[in-house]
């Protein structure tokens, strides 16, 4: 197993890795809309937060030697399902390969953010 760490995405805020690679796959931890340089939540609503979470996910995948185009499955967490339509529009711009996906509403996400995205991708 190879641990992935990049400064181009926010550092883990707990005892976990940004991603791990094993058996030709990369498994990312959930990426939230933190600005890597400051560790602060990106300003804005679901549109801006979704963009930042995807940007962070992209950086982790690239550090592992993968990409958004190689994503097999995502799990997306929203703090409010009323944001689903806007989130879905942003998501569709970056995941044109249409990987399998689960999207669930949760009561609360770390740091009070609106969205978190994790992925499994091919290397």
Beta strands, then each sheet from edge to edge (+ up, - down):
strand 1: 2-4
strand 2: 19-22
strand 3: 25-28
strand 4: 31-32
strand 5: 71-78
strand 6: 100-105
strand 7: 115-122
sheet 1: 1+ 2- 3+ 7- 4+
sheet 2: 1+ 2- 3+ 7- 5+ 6+
end
